[in-house]
């Protein structure tokens, strides 16, 4: 089974969003003071790096050309977060709120791809595992929110 152009495009969008998330988490980790939150953010950055490599390999397996680099929207969002954290008194809280929002959006994006009936089983397995990891990360972030 091969990917349709539409599926290749969706997976490349997901790949680009993982690049954006990785860069965002690294950037956010530099801004927070709470060590548990910093460790959480760095761990999420590593997850997204790993996700990207898995997605690139899967795209290549099905003859698709993987995207490279972050998106303009992601770059703009990181600039917005830089401004927001510069203007807020509680940087840790602002960063954590944004991490939670981002993880929720990521779960929705993964769920959308998993609705595709033509998804090869190998891709479905990767997407499901990544979505589950993001869900776990969301629960970790919510636990950090209670401690903050």
N, C-alpha and C positions, 0 to 999 in steps of 0.2 A: 504494500500500500504506500502511496506517495502523498505528499502534502499538496493541497490545492494552493494556488497563489494566495488565496484569502487566509488559509491557515498559516502559511509561512509569514504573512504580514502580521497576523495576530501574535504569533510567537516572537517575532522580531520586536513588536511593540512591548511585549512582556520583558524581553531581554533588555531593551533600552530602559525600561522602568526599573529593572534591577540594577543597571549601571547607575541610574539616578539615585536610587535608594542607597546604594553602597557609598557613593560620594556624599550624600546627605548625612548619613550616619557618621561617617568619618569627620565631617565638618562639625556636626553637633557635638560629638565627643570632645572636641577641642574647647567647647564653650561651657560645659557643665562642670560643677565642682563636686557633686555627689559621686563617690567612687562606685557605688552600685549602679547608678545610672550610666556612668562612663563605661563601665564594663559591659553593660547591656548593649549600649550603642555600638561599641567596638565588635561585640559578638554578632550583632545584626549586620554590620558592614561585612564581616567575614562570610556570613551566610549568603548574603546577596552576591558577593564575589563568586562563591562556590556555585550558586544557582546559575549565574551567568555562564560559567564554563559548562555546566550540564546542558543548558539550553543551546549554547553554540554547537556543542558536539551533536546534539540531537538534530538541530537544523541541518548541519552538514551531512548527517547520515541520510537525510531525505532530499539532498541536492539543493538545499536553500543556502543563500549567502547570508551569514549572520551580520547584524548591524554592529557598528563599532562606535563606542563612546556614548556620552550622555546627550540628553535632548536639550533644546533651547528652553523648553518649559521647565525642565528640572534645574537648569542653570539659574533661571529667573527665580524659581522657588527658593533655591539656596540663598540667593541675594536677599530675598524677602525675609527669610529666617535670620540672616545676619542682622538686618535692620531691626527686626522684631526683638531679638535677644539683646541688642544694644540699647533698646529703649525700655525694656522691662526690668523691674527690680528682681524678679524671680526667674532667672534664666533657666534653671533646672525644670521648673514647672512648665514654662513655655515650650521647651524642647520635648518634654515628656508628652504633653498634649498633642504636639505635632506628630510624634512617633506613633501614638495611638491612632490618630486620624489616618496616617499613612498606612499603617498595618491593616486597618479596616478596609481601606480602599484596595489594598493589594489582595486581600481575601476575595473581595468582590470580583476583581479582575481574573484571578485564578478560577473562581467558580464559573465565570462566563466562558472561559476556554473549555472547561470540563463539560459544558453542555453540548459541545460539538460531537455529533454522532460519528463523524468520519475520523476522529482522533485515533491514530495508531496506538496499540496497547503500550508500547514502550514510552511514547510521549505522555500518555495518560498516567502512567506510573510515576514519571518524573514530576509532572504537574501536580498530581495528588500529594506526593511526598513534600514538595515545596509548599503547597498550600497549607498542609498540616503543620509544617514548621512555622509558617507565618502565623497561623492560629495560636500555636504555643507561644510565640513571641508576643502576640497581642495580650495573651493572658499574663505573661510575665510583666509587660508594661503596666497593665491594670493593677497588678500587685504592687509595683513600684509606686503607683499613684496613691495607693492607700498609705504607704509609708512616708510619702513626701509631706 
